[in-house]
Amino acid sequence: MNRPLLARIDDDLDSREVAELCFLCSDVINRKQLEEIKCARDLFVKLEEKGFLNSTFLAELFRTTRRADLLNMLESDSREREETDACPAYLSEYRLMLYKIHEDLTDDKVETLKFLVNDQIAKRQLDKSSTALNVFAEMEKAGLISKDNVDKLHELMINTDNVPLAKTVKGYKDRLPPTGPGGGVNNHSAQQETMPSEDIDEFYSLTQNPRGCCVIISNEDFTGSKYRKRLGSKMDDENLSNLFKRFGFVPIIHTNLTADKITEMLKELSKRDFSKEDALVVCVLSHGERGIIIGTDGKEVKLDNLFDLFKNVPSLFGKPKLFFIQACQDEVPLTATQKTNQDEQSKETPSDSVFSDASCPSKDGDILIGMATVPYSKAYRHTEKGSIYIQVLCQELENAANSPKRDDILTVLTRVNRKVNNHFMIRNKQMPEPKYTLTKRLVLRFVELSGTVPTY
């Protein structure tokens, strides 16, 4: 990075602010090294050693600590300008939550906090703790709190009569994976449950094993300078493939496809015989603009063209076809030629339509499209944990599968909308957009996968 710029930033940060930055960086720099840091220059050196000294990470730090002036310095430095890629950088939700609590606690509340934990933390350590962040650091050392266990923190917020902060911690707890009596992940529903007989007019039938395939198109590396690398995409691949495998689908992952390869692969997929499968799942993870996704070559693919490939497949009639799209949906200015071409395409009618019989299912039926965001908006992605939408989607689908309530996928997606929109890590709001023509309820449960399906 630009050394004179870093020097100017160092001059503008006092010791208290440096301590706050150190706390926020404690997931990437170990505690002993943090204790050696006396000024911002020391912090920058440690971040550089760890490979985290970049303007994206620093911008997130300064946004969190509300130093808009330093953020403007970063953004105005043309030599180090980086595309933000609509991601909340490297700060964990847990760390950000602790910082928010620190901001909202008065000095009196900090003293109350210290009193409540003085039987579990050495007095000399508490005496040196002048801020809530210091207390939290000591609580972490003592094993009282961690990113996977904030029960003690929730209890403290209640005991300090801080209802809003107690709700903040409760919200974080609710997003953690469910735990069983022994503290581990609750797998009780991973075993096959005895299900009541289902009304075939009310529920989609899911009896085949495997249920079908879950095709994941994941673009991470792009040619040219317009689109930067989608860090965190591999975690999305892993989360989706692991989850849908537990639902009885065979995961098929395609990485780094050009625009033509995306279309070619999905065209080939649409030609297969789905008669022995219950459903189809397609996930596309890439950069995007309004109504399109981007291939690794920077070229565009219209989403509607991809969805249309599966509307005329006889062996998929009456079966749920699920599409999950993780991509930004910003507006793209169209040239006159592009507009003309689109208008002409919209008027085309397939000459080989198979829907002459009114008793046949509608080709537009039984489709669910889960968009990570509404039009004209960005879809945020954490560079280590993956996309916010995919994280929440997988967690809520898993929670529903573990629940005895048998919530259908539309109920789950409503929860996803709410939790993404209120997500702790997103500074600017993101609202997912499910679109559907489902004609029955779709309930996804865990099954033991057996058998295979052809790959493409």
C-alpha positions, 0 to 999 in steps of 0.5 A, spaced: 500 500 500 501 507 499 506 508 505 505 516 505 498 514 506 499 509 511 503 514 515 498 520 514 493 515 517 497 513 523 498 520 525 490 521 525 489 515 530 490 516 537 492 510 542 484 509 544 482 508 537 488 503 535 486 499 541 479 498 538 482 497 531 487 491 535 481 488 538 477 488 531 483 485 528 484 479 533 481 474 529 487 475 524 493 477 529 494 473 535 493 476 542 501 476 544 502 480 537 497 485 538 499 486 545 506 488 542 502 494 538 503 501 540 501 505 534 497 504 528 504 503 524 505 497 528 498 494 526 499 495 519 506 491 519 502 486 523 497 486 518 502 486 512 505 480 515 499 476 515 497 478 508 491 483 510 494 490 509 489 492 503 484 498 502 478 493 503 480 491 510 482 497 512 476 501 509 471 496 513 475 497 519 474 505 519 467 504 517 466 500 523 470 505 528 466 511 524 472 514 521 469 517 515 475 522 514 480 516 514 475 512 509 475 518 504 482 518 504 483 511 502 477 512 497 481 518 494 487 515 493 487 512 486 494 508 487 490 504 492 483 504 490 480 497 490 473 494 488 469 493 494 466 487 490 460 488 495 463 484 501 464 486 508 471 484 508 474 480 513 471 482 520 467 476 523 459 477 525 461 476 532 467 481 533 462 486 530 457 485 535 462 485 541 464 492 538 457 494 537 456 493 545 462 496 546 460 503 543 453 502 546 455 501 553 456 507 558 462 507 563 457 506 569 455 499 565 462 497 564 464 498 571 457 493 572 460 489 567 467 488 571 463 487 577 459 481 574 465 477 572 470 479 578 469 472 580 471 469 574 477 473 572 483 476 576 482 482 579 489 485 576 486 484 569 480 487 570 483 493 574 487 494 567 480 494 563 478 501 562 473 499 556 468 494 554 473 491 549 478 490 554 473 486 558 471 482 552 478 480 551 479 478 558 473 474 558 475 470 551 482 469 555 478 465 560 473 462 556 467 465 558 465 467 551 467 465 544 464 466 537 460 459 538 458 461 545 455 467 547 451 465 553 455 468 558 454 475 554 447 474 553 446 473 561 451 479 562 446 484 558 440 482 561 443 483 568 446 490 566 438 492 564 440 493 557 434 490 553 437 492 546 444 489 547 441 483 550 436 483 543 443 484 539 446 478 542 440 474 542 439 475 535 447 473 534 445 466 538 439 465 534 443 465 527 448 460 530 447 452 528 442 449 533 446 445 539 444 438 542 444 437 550 451 435 549 453 442 546 454 439 539 450 440 533 443 437 533 443 431 528 436 428 531 433 430 524 438 427 520 436 420 521 430 418 517 423 420 520 417 417 520 413 422 516 405 422 515 402 420 509 402 426 504 396 429 500 399 428 493 395 435 491 398 439 497 405 436 497 410 435 492 412 428 492 420 426 494 421 419 494 426 417 489 433 416 492 437 420 489 432 426 489 435 429 483 442 433 482 444 439 485 448 443 479 452 449 482 456 453 477 461 457 481 465 463 478 471 465 482 476 468 477 475 472 472 479 475 466 480 482 465 480 488 470 473 489 470 471 484 475 475 482 481 476 475 484 470 473 488 473 471 495 469 466 499 465 463 493 469 456 495 465 456 502 458 457 498 460 451 494 461 447 500 455 449 504 450 448 498 453 441 496 454 439 503 446 441 505 443 438 498 447 432 499 443 431 505 437 432 502 438 427 497 441 430 491 447 429 488 451 435 488 455 437 481 460 443 481 462 447 475 467 452 477 470 458 473 465 457 466 465 462 461 458 465 458 458 460 453 460 454 457 454 456 462 449 456 457 452 450 453 452 446 460 445 448 462 443 446 455 446 439 455 443 438 462 436 440 460 436 434 454 437 429 460 431 424 462 429 426 469 423 421 469 427 417 475 428 424 479 423 428 483 426 435 482 432 439 480 436 444 483 441 449 480 445 454 483 449 460 480 454 464 484 458 469 480 458 477 478 452 479 475 448 485 473 440 486 473 437 480 469 444 477 467 450 473 470 457 474 468 461 469 465 469 468 467 470 472 460 466 478 462 461 476 458 453 476 459 448 471 460 441 473 461 438 469 466 431 468 463 434 464 457 437 460 463 430 459 466 427 458 459 431 452 458 428 447 463 420 450 462 419 445 456 422 439 459 417 433 459 420 429 464 420 435 469 413 437 468 409 437 475 416 437 478 419 443 482 425 446 479 429 450 484 434 456 482 438 460 487 442 466 484 447 469 488 449 475 484 449 483 484 443 486 480 445 493 479 442 496 473 446 496 466 445 501 461 443 498 454 445 500 447 440 501 442 442 495 439 442 491 445 435 493 446 433 492 439 435 485 440 432 483 446 425 486 443 426 481 437 427 475 442 421 477 446 417 476 440 419 469 439 414 463 440 417 456 440 414 453 433 415 446 437 411 447 443 408 441 446 402 445 450 397 444 445 393 440 450 390 444 455 390 438 460 398 439 460 401 442 465 403 449 464 411 450 462 411 456 467 409 452 473 413 449 478 419 454 478 422 457 484 427 462 483 431 465 489 435 471 488 440 474 493 437 481 492 432 485 488 433 489 482 438 495 482 442 492 488 448 489 490 449 482 494 454 482 499 459 476 500 464 475 506 471 474 503 472 468 508 465 465 510 462 466 503 455 470 501 451 472 506 445 470 502 447 463 501 450 463 508 443 464 511 439 460 506 443 454 508 442 455 515 435 456 515 434 450 510 438 446 515 434 449 521 427 447 517 429 440 516 431 439 523 424 442 526 418 437 527 414 443 524 415 441 516 415 448 514 415 448 506 421 452 502 416 458 501 416 459 509 423 458 509 425 463 504 421 468 508 425 467 514 431 468 509 428 475 507 428 477 514 434 475 516 438 477 510 435 484 511 437 485 518 444 481 518 449 484 522 454 484 517 451 488 512 452 496 512 447 497 506 441 493 507 440 487 502 433 484 500 433 477 497 427 476 492 424 469 491 419 468 485 415 462 484 410 459 480 410 452 485 403 449 485 404 445 491 408 445 498 415 443 498 418 440 504 426 438 504 428 433 509 434 429 510 435 423 507 441 417 506 443 418 499 444 412 495 445 411 488 448 416 483 445 421 477 449 422 471 454 428 471 455 434 466 
